[in-house]
Every structure is written in C-alpha cells, then in structure tokens.
Amino acid sequence: MSDKSPNPFARIPAVDKVLTALEKVADLPPLPQPLITDLVRKTVEKMRDGVKAGTTEPGEFEDTVASIRSEIESLYRSRIHPVINGTGVCIHTNLGRSPLHPDVVKAIAGVGQFYNNIELNLDSGERGKRGGFLETCLATLIEAESATVTNNCAAALILMLKHLANGEKNEVIISRGELVEIGGGFRVPEIMEASGAKLVEVGATNKTSLADYEKAIGPKTGMLLKVHRSNFWMDGFTEEPSTEDLVALGKQHELPVVEDLGSGAMVRTDELAPIQQEPTATEVLRRGVDLVCVSGDKLFGGPQAGIIAGRADLVAGIKKEPFFRALRCDKMILTGLQETVLAYLHASGSEKPPLPLIRMLSASVKEDLRPRAESILEGLSDVEGLECGTVETIARCGGGTMPKSEIPSLALELNPTTMSLPKLAQRLREKDVPVMGYVAEDRFRLDLRTIFPEQDAIVVQNLLEIFRKD
Ligand SMILES: *Cc1c(COP(=O)(O)O)cnc(C)c1O
C-alpha cells in the first residue's frame, strides 16, 4: 500500500485508514477505542505539522501503522498494573512503595464494593466520627495520647506547621543539616513555605548545637522542628543536639517540638535483618516530642497515608484546621491502614505481624532465597542464549529509610549471549507482568529478596518466552 506521491501532504495517511489498518493488527492491546482514535488523530496531526514546518517526511503507510502500534503498546504499558521488583530495594517509590497484605487488600475490596459505616455511629444510628476506630488503634499502637491520619506524611507536616506556626508566631526553627530533599520532590523548605511558615535555619550542614537553636528563638517563634535524615547519612565531624535536649529547650520557652520521622518503623528493625535500628514513633514520643508524623507506606507497611501522633490537644487542633478536610483519606485507604494497624496489634510480644514488607526484610538468604534461586535456575536450565547463575548481593530498605543499611541478599545473575543487557532489561519490562532488575558487574541481576515467591514462576516464564527460539 505504498504511496509514492511526490506531494508530502498527500502521503499523510487519513485517520480512518490507519484505524482500519489497526483493526487487522493481531494482539493489539485491549485499550478502549476512544484512546486509540485519539492517539491516531494526534499522531496524524503531528505529522501534518511536521510536514508544514518541513521537519517531517511521511514514511510508508505500513511504517506509520507500525509506529502507531508501538505507541499504543507503550500507552497500554503505562497503566498502573503489577510489576515484579527485582531491584532489591524493598520500599521503592517508583514501584508503589510498600506492598499490602492480601487480607488488607480483601478488606479494602469489601469496603469499596459496598456501603460502609465510615461516618455512621452504629450504636446511635447518628452521624459518626470518620476514622475514629483507626485513630484509637493508632494511639494504642504508638502509645500516644492521640493520633490521626492524613493523605501522606507531607500533608501531615503541612498540617502541623499550619496549626503550630502561623500569624505572629510563624517561625519554625530547623537545623541546616535537616533541610533535606527526600525522593519524589519532597523538599522540606518548599513544604514549609507552602504552609505559610517561615523557615529559620540554624547551624551548619554538619554541625548544629543546642545554643544555635536557643539563639534563634524569639517572639515570632512558633515551633521547633526536627526532620529525620532519611536518604543521606553524615559521618565524621557532625554534631546535633539530642531530642531530649531540644525538648527541654522547647519546654523552657513554651514551644512545641515536632519531629518528622518519615519512615514509620513500628517494630525493631535490627531484629528483622542485620541492619541498624530505625527510630519508632513510640520512641520519639517517649523522648518528650509533642507531635510526630510518619508515612503509612514506608516501613509501616500499609497504604499511602500520613500518621500524626502525640499530644491530644494538638491533634484535636489539627483536625479542626480547614486544610485537614482537604487532606483527608478516603474509605479504602482508611480501611487498608486500619487492617494494617490491627495486624500489628494482633501480633503480641516478640511476634512480628505477617506484613509482606516485614517478611521480605527478614527472609534468610540460606533458608528462603537460596532454595528459590536453585529452583528458578532449574526452570531455566534448557534456555539457549542465556547464562544463569546466582550472586550474593546487598538489598536495601529504600524509601529514604536507613541509607546505611545493607541487607545481605541473593540475586539471579543473567548474562544474555544473543542480546545486550539493556535489550534484556527492555524485553523484561515489556512483558504482561514486567520485571525490573539492575545491571552490575556487566550482568543483569534480579534480587530475590524483593520478588515474591509466588512470582518466581512468572520470572521463569518471562525469560523462557524472551529466549524461545521461534
Ligand atoms: C518520606 C518522608 C516524607 C514524605 O512522606 P510521604 O508519605 O511520601 O508524603 C517526609 N519526611 C520524611 C522524613 C520522610 O522520610
């Protein structure tokens, strides 16, 4: 069907003609027709603009259809769907952070599908407190006077700032060493400005003393803020006052002390893996901090949320802020968080809750990962064009938590002999269930710690398909 007209405008294909040709394409992704029509229309328009500007030469009709087909495939791949995480980064923000427990997902589905009592008091039949039960559970779990929940930890910080640093007393004192940028564009200074608070930076990046804070306190000071250093680590010549000292200083000047903890560990992380202990919200409150905020989907192991815990009067005040209404969670998130918190509360004493993230962090290389690797290698033993082995690696917590923590792990090491490493990575990303790995020492690696055991068979299947001889 090649059109060799010398006039380039005449060679721009008609939208209808492309759509008819696409109908005959086998295995076109099941995207709704309006999306496909729109994509074709835009591509043709772009081609026309290009011809007008003299920057495009329309190619053969078949090539145009093929290139539109690959755009349709790419659009289809961009919808949110499950991905296998072989990166070894347990809390990966690009991959949706913490995976949820199947029971948590079941509870979310049940509440989403039917009506529920989110704002109904079943005793009186009157209007009830939204998330009241969850707040009670959280306060018990964290051992806090009171707790509440917002859209995420960034929202929690904005609300705390709005409530505690406003009007005449809108200054917030923070150490320069804590003006961090956390992945995903969370910049503490920008968040603070968005809330209307005025940042008063004290100390140097590596050294801040209690006297630095004290000197900065004035009539306009609203609060003292501590931000947990999440995604970087400072060694050597560093100094910062202890939380206890900061709390004492706050008391002396009648200023609230707030800590943005972020990571949200609820169990001793040093008991899960040979990694350092991440401070918990409970520990921070015990040190006397007035309010603490954490993320729901980092080490907490739940859905995206921000948890605020601490003094009851301050939590109540925050809930009355007009912004609180704009930053509240929906019924499915509240349900997911509720079930996650219940899992923690049901796990008594030294028992750990059966949350996927906690299991993942505590998996043993010898007893859990090694046998899986062996059975995967067996499944791949007949594959031609691919050399497979295992390699001991280092997995990480991720999500901006514990940058120094290195968790011993095990990865499949793949060496394709018929294609390049980037090509293999691309082919794996193009599968129905995409697989993400990484390249190290000239090999493609898939860390088994972050791959769910029930996904091993999909990894094998994907590789068999990629290296199948047609
Ligand atoms: C991750 C993190 C945040 C942001 O949390 P979100 O839930 O993603 O909004 C804020 N503060 C700290 C210290 C963090 O680690």
PDBQT file of the ligand as one rigid body, heavy atoms in Angstrom, charges set to zero:
ROOT
HETATM    1  C1  LIG A 501       9.302  10.016  53.113  1.00  0.00    +0.000 C 
HETATM    2  C2  LIG A 501       9.368  11.138  54.040  1.00  0.00    +0.000 A 
HETATM    3  C3  LIG A 501       8.433  12.167  53.974  1.00  0.00    +0.000 A 
HETATM    4  C4  LIG A 501       7.347  12.174  52.927  1.00  0.00    +0.000 C 
HETATM    5  O1  LIG A 501       6.399  11.201  53.190  1.00  0.00    +0.000 OA
HETATM    6  P1  LIG A 501       5.162  10.961  52.171  1.00  0.00    +0.000 P 
HETATM    7  O2  LIG A 501       4.291   9.998  52.919  1.00  0.00    +0.000 OA
HETATM    8  O3  LIG A 501       5.739  10.430  50.924  1.00  0.00    +0.000 OA
HETATM    9  O4  LIG A 501       4.491  12.271  51.981  1.00  0.00    +0.000 OA
HETATM   10  C5  LIG A 501       8.540  13.207  54.880  1.00  0.00    +0.000 A 
HETATM   11  N1  LIG A 501       9.509  13.238  55.797  1.00  0.00    +0.000 NA
HETATM   12  C6  LIG A 501      10.436  12.265  55.905  1.00  0.00    +0.000 A 
HETATM   13  C7  LIG A 501      11.494  12.386  56.968  1.00  0.00    +0.000 C 
HETATM   14  C8  LIG A 501      10.394  11.179  55.047  1.00  0.00    +0.000 A 
HETATM   15  O5  LIG A 501      11.304  10.201  55.144  1.00  0.00    +0.000 OA
ENDROOT
TORSDOF 0
